[in-house]
Amino acid sequence: MSEARTLWEEGHEPGRQVVALGLALALTVVALDVTLGGGVGLVFDLAFVGVCLVVALMVRPEDFFTAGVLPPLIMLAVFVLLAASRPVTIADRDSGVVRAVVTGLSDHAVALGVGYAVCLACLAVRDRVLSSR
């Protein structure tokens, strides 16, 4: 009789697909947040932490490294795209691209830190559970 699989053992998606999913989810949330609120705010921050958790839960064990470095890269990619297309959503009207990216990252640093910590903690628990089996 086999034991029932736990949440920590369920991840089976390849790293490339998890990267695409994480980026797509983050961009979707940004689009909704900008459309509804005019800028990137608390909705994005909360959803970003959720995206980090989803990425860590869905990735297969062979690609833990990919998921482990993904949260800051997702946020950077999102803010680079916003700074290039609509910088006013993350910075002052007269900010350049680099300044808008830095402003966006600094304004959302808490969400980045929490999301990254949640992702790494989830991957650590998954690794521990998988290695004990």
PLY file of the C-alpha trace (Angstrom):
ply
format ascii 1.0
element vertex 133
property float x
property float y
property float z
element edge 132
property int vertex1
property int vertex2
end_header
0.00 0.00 0.00
1.51 3.35 -1.04
1.30 6.44 1.13
-0.80 9.33 0.00
1.25 12.09 -1.62
1.48 15.35 0.27
1.30 18.89 -1.06
5.10 19.05 -0.85
5.48 16.11 -3.27
3.02 17.22 -5.93
5.19 19.59 -8.02
5.93 18.17 -11.45
6.23 21.08 -13.89
9.54 21.71 -15.70
11.46 24.87 -14.84
10.81 26.56 -18.20
7.07 26.17 -17.83
7.15 27.50 -14.27
9.13 30.53 -15.43
6.55 31.22 -18.15
3.67 30.72 -15.72
5.19 32.98 -13.07
5.84 35.75 -15.54
2.40 35.42 -17.11
0.67 35.55 -13.72
2.70 38.56 -12.59
2.01 40.45 -15.82
-1.69 39.63 -15.60
-1.88 40.98 -12.06
0.03 44.12 -13.08
-2.36 44.69 -15.98
-5.35 44.36 -13.67
-3.81 46.53 -10.96
-2.86 49.28 -13.41
-6.25 49.14 -15.11
-8.23 49.26 -11.87
-6.00 51.46 -9.74
-3.89 53.45 -12.17
-0.62 52.15 -10.78
1.11 49.19 -9.22
0.04 48.86 -5.60
-0.96 46.52 -2.82
-2.87 44.17 -5.11
0.33 43.45 -7.02
2.30 42.99 -3.80
-0.11 40.41 -2.39
-0.48 38.60 -5.68
3.30 38.54 -6.15
3.72 36.64 -2.89
1.07 34.20 -4.11
2.84 33.79 -7.45
6.10 33.01 -5.63
4.33 30.31 -3.60
2.66 28.81 -6.66
5.98 28.67 -8.51
7.66 26.91 -5.59
4.85 24.38 -5.26
4.54 23.55 -8.95
8.17 23.08 -9.97
9.64 19.60 -10.19
12.49 18.79 -7.78
15.13 18.76 -10.52
14.39 22.44 -11.21
14.40 23.81 -7.65
17.28 26.13 -8.53
15.27 27.73 -11.32
12.36 28.39 -8.98
14.72 29.58 -6.26
16.15 32.41 -8.34
12.90 33.30 -10.07
11.11 35.81 -7.77
13.56 38.72 -8.13
13.85 38.07 -11.85
10.07 38.14 -12.30
9.77 41.43 -10.45
12.68 42.93 -12.37
11.22 41.86 -15.71
7.80 43.27 -14.83
9.23 46.62 -13.76
11.52 46.88 -16.80
8.50 46.33 -19.05
6.47 48.89 -17.11
9.33 51.42 -17.08
9.71 51.10 -20.83
6.01 51.37 -21.61
4.25 53.21 -18.75
6.79 54.55 -16.24
4.18 56.68 -14.49
2.68 53.49 -13.01
5.78 52.88 -10.87
7.58 56.23 -10.67
7.28 59.97 -11.21
6.28 61.31 -14.59
9.75 62.67 -15.40
11.66 59.51 -14.41
13.77 57.69 -16.95
13.66 53.93 -17.47
16.46 53.07 -15.03
15.12 55.39 -12.35
11.61 54.00 -12.77
12.88 50.43 -12.39
14.87 51.30 -9.27
11.91 53.21 -7.82
9.55 50.32 -8.53
11.88 47.78 -6.97
12.43 49.91 -3.89
8.73 50.66 -3.45
7.90 46.95 -3.62
10.94 45.62 -1.76
8.85 44.23 1.11
6.73 42.17 -1.29
9.90 40.98 -3.01
11.48 39.99 0.30
8.37 38.21 1.58
7.75 36.48 -1.75
11.36 35.36 -1.99
11.34 34.09 1.60
8.09 32.19 1.02
9.48 30.64 -2.17
12.76 29.57 -0.56
11.04 28.25 2.58
8.62 26.23 0.47
11.45 24.79 -1.61
13.38 23.92 1.57
10.38 22.09 3.03
9.80 20.26 -0.23
13.46 19.25 -0.40
13.38 18.01 3.19
10.20 15.97 2.63
11.45 14.51 -0.62
14.84 13.55 0.80
13.25 11.85 3.82
11.22 9.53 1.58
0 1
1 2
2 3
3 4
4 5
5 6
6 7
7 8
8 9
9 10
10 11
11 12
12 13
13 14
14 15
15 16
16 17
17 18
18 19
19 20
20 21
21 22
22 23
23 24
24 25
25 26
26 27
27 28
28 29
29 30
30 31
31 32
32 33
33 34
34 35
35 36
36 37
37 38
38 39
39 40
40 41
41 42
42 43
43 44
44 45
45 46
46 47
47 48
48 49
49 50
50 51
51 52
52 53
53 54
54 55
55 56
56 57
57 58
58 59
59 60
60 61
61 62
62 63
63 64
64 65
65 66
66 67
67 68
68 69
69 70
70 71
71 72
72 73
73 74
74 75
75 76
76 77
77 78
78 79
79 80
80 81
81 82
82 83
83 84
84 85
85 86
86 87
87 88
88 89
89 90
90 91
91 92
92 93
93 94
94 95
95 96
96 97
97 98
98 99
99 100
100 101
101 102
102 103
103 104
104 105
105 106
106 107
107 108
108 109
109 110
110 111
111 112
112 113
113 114
114 115
115 116
116 117
117 118
118 119
119 120
120 121
121 122
122 123
123 124
124 125
125 126
126 127
127 128
128 129
129 130
130 131
131 132
